[in-house]
Amino acid sequence: MSRGEVARLRERARERLPAHVFEYVRATADGSDEAEAARWDEVRFRPVSLRGALEVDTRTTVLGTRIAHPVMVAPMAQQVAAHLDGEVETARAAAASGTLLGVSTNTAIPFARIAEQGAPWWFQTYVLPERDLTYVLAERAAAAGASAILLTVELTALRVPPHVEPTSWPDGPARARLVNLTPEERARVAGRPAIGPGLEEIARLRDATGLPVVVKGVLRGDDARRAVDAGAAGIVVSTHGHRRLAGSIAAVDALAEVVEAVAGEAEVYADSGIREARHVLAALALGARAIFVGRPAWWALAAGGGDGVRALLDGMTGDLRLALAQAGVGTASDALAARLAVPPS
Ligand SMILES: Cc1cc2nc3c(=O)[nH]c(=O)nc-3n(C[C@H](O)[C@H](O)[C@H](O)COP(=O)(O)O)c2cc1C
């Protein structure tokens, strides 16, 4: 799936969606929705030659879970605004494509319906303003079959016009969130911001659920190191899709530093602005074990439901196989070992 095809998905989503929904999904910290992708574009490759016959293999594992390829779906709220069945469709696509999805705290779909689709999934959590409910919800996700907890540590306060904020959307079902809490539990947290997490949340969530904890939203080697020392099993290098802070470095700028700081003691993943196979290849070659796509999957869901998301995942993976072959490396670990990628300066 080329960059142009992803852009066409975005335009099909724009045609199908109310303007306020489209604008919410597109929003970034500084109005630029191409800045992250442009930074991935700046990665340069040093193709490898004279290594004999090449066998391309995209299969990998993430925290022990086998996936057919390293393109996973990011946890995103408001998927029912893209398609009435939201994450049910996304999970169906992930299962068919052989990959994993993140499920947002703010999903409007019960965990059991997502789990039924058969794709592996990680539950994404914030620290809720009523702290005890954070663990209640994470335990529910674990009981429903989540295989890891994604603890999001970036707090985004997007500056969008009031009518673009999901809480003010006119369509009730589209703005539903937190449905895996009971109505009483939901009322306790309604309208209140999440709490900024400290290092202690990593062990608390791990102990509450018995699952590995992956910290999502790290952009510095020192933070990654502290997270791993506190028990994190994985790190997602992410700017929340350029939604965190205007003027922030891009995810790709932080990736090599985080990989070095973690020193193989945890898995590293990346997201934000990944729009085509060469970006996936860049992330793998810089040490990411797998990546997440966010908005492209959301747009594909709006444009074509689960089949659309599957076409996106399979298309990006097909292109990744070709890019690996063209680069002269068969696998992600070959790409890393060959120092295939030169990060942007
Ligand atoms: C509409 C939307 C909703 C999101 N909701 C969440 C969320 O609930 N929790 C979370 O950790 N990240 C959330 N994210 C961030 C994604 O998980 C991911 O980091 C980001 O979308 C990746 O960048 P990309 O969209 O450029 O691929 C959201 C992103 C978007 C666009």
The ligand as an ORCA input file, in Angstrom:
! r2SCAN-3c Opt
* xyz 0 1
  C      -8.119      9.540     16.945
  C      -6.986      9.043     17.791
  C      -7.265      8.492     19.028
  C      -6.219      8.019     19.820
  N      -6.522      7.461     21.028
  C      -5.526      6.976     21.798
  C      -5.813      6.380     23.055
  O      -6.970      6.294     23.465
  N      -4.765      5.921     23.787
  C      -3.459      5.989     23.345
  O      -2.540      5.576     24.042
  N      -3.172      6.535     22.145
  C      -4.160      7.020     21.376
  N      -3.856      7.574     20.163
  C      -2.458      7.562     19.688
  C      -2.155      6.270     18.912
  O      -2.119      5.146     19.757
  C      -0.788      6.335     18.193
  O       0.216      6.665     19.134
  C      -0.756      7.357     17.054
  O      -2.012      7.421     16.395
  C       0.327      6.963     16.067
  O       0.511      7.942     15.101
  P      -0.153      7.915     13.630
  O      -1.616      8.190     13.829
  O       0.548      9.026     12.932
  O       0.105      6.559     13.041
  C      -4.882      8.093     19.358
  C      -4.622      8.638     18.105
  C      -5.640      9.114     17.316
  C      -5.322      9.679     15.971
*
